[in-house]
Amino acid sequence: NSSCCMRSVIDFINKFVDTSSHIGIFISGGFDSCLLAELVFRHIDEIKSISKVTIYTVPRYDDSSVHADRICSWLKERYPAISFDTQLVGNPNEHHSRQVLSGILESIENSNVKILLGDTAISADMLEESAPMRIESKNPQIIQPFLDYDKTLTVSMANDLGLLDEISKLTHTCTESKTLRCSVCWQCRERAWAF
């Protein structure tokens, strides 16, 4: 049941926010990490939490930092009472499969931050050689609330929140083009499949 899964994920995120003093969210500029940030900020706003929030982005050559900045501006506009820091972390010169990991390692190295990642599971329909590796982290500082579900869940959640069009227009998932969707790369095809 989709609504049961959504409620479970939201409850998990809310409990995480309730029990964390320093929350880190990795934002790539894509759909899932944007939705994750929205859910965190929404709960912080509801409970008037004073948690420290840091948004991390790996400055990859697909302009992820430009797309992440656009999401940060959107969050500031939606939640003006919530202050947060932004930080570029990681090495964009690493192999693409290690870029985010390099950022995660850098972000947790000298702090007690707990990191949220917007990774979703890869559907059997999308399993192929070009699919990224998305595995569950064993580090207790790294939390992946969407990892038990594929991207259709995040699309459904955004739709239920009335934010599907807004988040769709705001975010950029393509890894081959900095501005347009190529519709050929795996990330573009996964997004189209989920919709």
Buried (B, 14 or more C-beta within 10 A) or exposed (E): EEEEBBEBBBEBBBEBBEEBEEBBBBBBBBBBBBBBBBBBBBBBBEEEBEBBBBBBBBBBEBBBBBBBBBBBEBBEEBBEEBEBEBEBBBBBEBEEEEBBBBBBBBBBEEEEBBBBBBBBBBBEEBEEEEBBEEEEBEEEBBBBBBBBBBBBBBBBBBBEBEBBEBBBEBBBBBBBBEEEBEEEBBBBBBBEBBE
